[in-house]
Amino acid sequence: MGIRLTRRQKDVLDYIKEQVGKGVSPTIREIAEYFGFASHTSSEKHLIALEKKGLIRRRKGLARTIELVYGEYTTEGSMPAGTVPILGDIAAGGPILAQENFQGFLSLNECFGDSNNLFALQVKGDSMVNAGIDNGDFVIIRLQNTVADGEIAVAYLGQDYETTIKRFFFEGSRIRLQPENESYRPIFISRDDTDFRIGGKVIGVIKRL
């Protein structure tokens, strides 16, 4: 049997999933504002309940530290244990507008071990084909806001948080987002660009044959 959630607990958990999928966990204040709670205490109570049920965890004293811990739960349905959500598509050509579009789950424990802080995106485009990432592949991403030079990662660009997947190179005051296809040109981002964010490191690729 799955973990039983109230309707509101499920709503809060789904909102957390949505925000984490966009690259940043919500604060207590943001949860309260989104759901129209009269006080932040209501947000805290729901988070405590989700923690006790083993679906999230938090580090004390910091604002944006909600981590998803996927296990089975039931209200309208269930989330299988050892899975990560597929939250939509990501550009491997030019950037596309980031929109959460829940498409199901991938079971990754056997491939990648612990699935905490992982999510999946489906690639649209061919700019990363020389790295073995083809149109239609699922990329598995570890949620983190830093990557090493030369690693492949997700970039959020612009005020609308368009997303793209590229190889990152840190060059002085700028970052080069390098495609793995000679038909595409690199994208250059200033390190000071407040509309740029690293969404996570690509740690694997799943292909449909």
C-alpha positions as CSV (number, residue, x, y, z in Angstrom):
1,M,0.0,0.0,0.0
2,G,1.1,3.6,-0.6
3,I,1.5,6.3,1.9
4,R,-1.8,8.0,2.6
5,L,-1.9,11.8,1.9
6,T,-4.7,14.3,2.4
7,R,-5.7,16.2,-0.7
8,R,-3.9,19.3,0.5
9,Q,-0.7,17.4,1.3
10,K,-0.8,16.0,-2.2
11,D,-1.3,19.4,-3.7
12,V,1.7,20.8,-1.7
13,L,3.8,17.8,-2.7
14,D,2.9,18.3,-6.4
15,Y,3.8,22.0,-6.2
16,I,7.2,21.2,-4.6
17,K,7.8,18.7,-7.5
18,E,6.9,21.3,-10.0
19,Q,9.3,23.9,-8.5
20,V,12.1,21.4,-8.0
21,G,11.7,20.4,-11.6
22,K,12.3,24.0,-12.6
23,G,15.6,24.0,-10.7
24,V,14.8,25.5,-7.3
25,S,12.8,24.3,-4.2
26,P,10.1,26.7,-2.9
27,T,10.3,28.5,0.4
28,I,7.7,28.3,3.1
29,R,6.5,31.8,2.2
30,E,6.2,30.9,-1.5
31,I,4.1,27.8,-0.6
32,A,1.8,29.9,1.6
33,E,1.4,32.6,-1.1
34,Y,0.7,30.0,-3.8
35,F,-2.0,28.2,-1.8
36,G,-3.4,31.4,-0.2
37,F,-2.6,30.2,3.4
38,A,-3.4,32.7,6.1
39,S,0.0,32.2,7.7
40,H,3.3,30.5,7.1
41,T,2.4,28.1,9.9
42,S,0.1,26.2,7.6
43,S,2.9,25.7,5.1
44,E,5.1,24.4,7.9
45,K,2.5,22.0,9.1
46,H,2.1,20.4,5.7
47,L,5.9,20.2,5.2
48,I,6.3,18.5,8.6
49,A,3.6,16.0,7.6
50,L,5.3,15.2,4.3
51,E,8.6,14.8,6.2
52,K,7.1,12.4,8.7
53,K,5.7,10.4,5.8
54,G,9.1,10.2,4.3
55,L,8.3,12.0,1.0
56,I,10.6,15.1,1.6
57,R,13.5,16.1,3.8
58,R,14.9,19.5,4.7
59,R,18.1,20.9,6.1
60,K,17.4,23.2,9.1
61,G,18.2,26.9,9.0
62,L,18.2,27.3,5.2
63,A,15.3,28.5,3.0
64,R,15.5,26.5,-0.2
65,T,16.5,23.0,1.0
66,I,13.4,20.9,0.3
67,E,14.5,17.6,-1.2
68,L,12.1,15.0,-2.7
69,V,12.3,11.5,-1.4
70,Y,10.2,9.4,-3.7
71,G,8.1,6.6,-2.3
72,E,4.6,5.3,-2.8
73,Y,1.7,7.5,-1.9
74,T,-2.0,7.4,-2.7
75,T,-4.8,9.8,-3.0
76,E,-5.7,10.0,-6.7
77,G,-3.0,7.5,-7.5
78,S,0.4,6.3,-6.5
79,M,4.0,7.1,-7.1
80,P,6.1,3.9,-7.4
81,A,9.1,3.6,-5.2
82,G,12.5,4.2,-6.7
83,T,11.3,6.4,-9.6
84,V,11.9,9.9,-10.8
85,P,9.3,12.1,-12.6
86,I,9.5,12.9,-16.3
87,L,8.7,16.7,-16.2
88,G,8.7,17.5,-19.9
89,D,11.0,18.2,-22.8
90,I,14.4,20.0,-23.0
91,A,16.0,21.6,-26.1
92,A,19.0,20.2,-27.7
93,G,18.9,22.8,-30.4
94,G,17.9,26.3,-29.6
95,P,16.4,27.0,-26.1
96,I,12.7,26.3,-25.6
97,L,10.3,27.7,-23.0
98,A,10.4,25.7,-19.8
99,Q,7.0,24.3,-18.9
100,E,6.4,21.5,-16.5
101,N,4.5,18.7,-18.3
102,F,4.3,15.6,-16.2
103,Q,4.6,12.5,-18.4
104,G,5.0,9.7,-16.0
105,F,7.9,8.1,-14.1
106,L,11.1,6.3,-14.9
107,S,12.5,3.6,-12.5
108,L,16.1,4.3,-12.1
109,N,17.3,2.5,-9.0
110,E,18.9,-0.3,-11.0
111,C,20.7,2.1,-13.3
112,F,21.7,5.0,-11.1
113,G,21.3,3.9,-7.4
114,D,19.5,6.3,-5.1
115,S,17.0,8.3,-7.1
116,N,16.8,11.2,-4.6
117,N,17.4,14.6,-6.3
118,L,17.1,13.1,-9.8
119,F,14.6,14.0,-12.5
120,A,14.2,13.2,-16.2
121,L,13.7,15.4,-19.3
122,Q,13.1,14.2,-22.9
123,V,15.4,15.8,-25.4
124,K,14.1,17.7,-28.4
125,G,16.7,18.4,-31.0
126,D,20.1,17.1,-32.3
127,S,22.7,19.6,-30.9
128,M,24.2,17.0,-28.6
129,V,24.4,14.0,-30.9
130,N,28.2,13.7,-30.8
131,A,27.9,13.2,-27.0
132,G,25.5,10.3,-27.6
133,I,22.4,12.3,-26.8
134,D,19.8,12.1,-29.6
135,N,16.4,13.5,-30.3
136,G,13.8,11.7,-28.2
137,D,16.3,10.4,-25.6
138,F,15.6,10.8,-21.8
139,V,18.4,12.6,-20.0
140,I,18.7,11.8,-16.2
141,I,19.7,14.9,-14.3
142,R,21.0,15.4,-10.7
143,L,19.5,18.6,-9.2
144,Q,22.5,20.9,-8.4
145,N,23.4,24.5,-9.1
146,T,27.1,24.0,-9.9
147,V,29.0,21.8,-12.4
148,A,32.6,21.3,-13.3
149,D,34.3,22.6,-16.4
150,G,33.4,20.4,-19.4
151,E,30.4,18.7,-17.9
152,I,27.1,18.4,-19.6
153,A,24.3,20.2,-17.7
154,V,20.9,21.9,-18.0
155,A,20.9,25.7,-18.4
156,Y,17.9,28.0,-17.6
157,L,18.1,31.1,-19.7
158,G,16.2,34.4,-19.7
159,Q,13.3,35.7,-17.7
160,D,11.1,32.9,-19.0
161,Y,13.6,30.3,-17.9
162,E,14.0,28.7,-21.4
163,T,16.0,25.5,-21.1
164,T,18.7,23.8,-23.0
165,I,21.3,21.1,-22.5
166,K,24.9,21.8,-23.4
167,R,28.5,21.2,-22.3
168,F,29.6,23.9,-19.9
169,F,33.0,25.7,-20.2
170,F,33.9,28.5,-17.8
171,E,36.0,31.1,-19.5
172,G,36.8,34.1,-17.3
173,S,33.8,36.4,-17.1
174,R,31.7,34.2,-19.3
175,I,30.3,30.7,-19.7
176,R,30.3,28.9,-23.0
177,L,27.4,26.5,-23.6
178,Q,28.9,24.2,-26.2
179,P,26.8,22.0,-28.4
180,E,28.1,18.6,-29.6
181,N,27.1,19.0,-33.2
182,E,29.1,21.1,-35.7
183,S,25.9,22.5,-37.2
184,Y,25.2,24.5,-34.0
185,R,27.1,27.5,-32.6
186,P,27.9,27.9,-28.9
187,I,25.9,30.1,-26.6
188,F,27.8,32.6,-24.5
189,I,26.5,33.7,-21.1
190,S,28.0,36.3,-18.7
191,R,28.8,34.9,-15.2
192,D,26.9,38.0,-13.9
193,D,23.7,37.3,-15.9
194,T,20.9,37.1,-13.3
195,D,18.6,35.4,-15.8
196,F,20.9,32.4,-16.1
197,R,20.9,29.4,-13.8
198,I,22.3,25.9,-13.8
199,G,19.5,23.4,-13.4
200,G,21.4,20.2,-12.8
201,K,24.1,17.9,-14.1
202,V,23.3,15.2,-16.7
203,I,24.4,11.9,-15.3
204,G,22.8,9.5,-17.8
205,V,20.9,8.9,-21.0
206,I,18.0,6.5,-21.6
207,K,17.2,5.7,-25.2
208,R,14.1,4.3,-26.9
209,L,15.0,1.9,-29.7
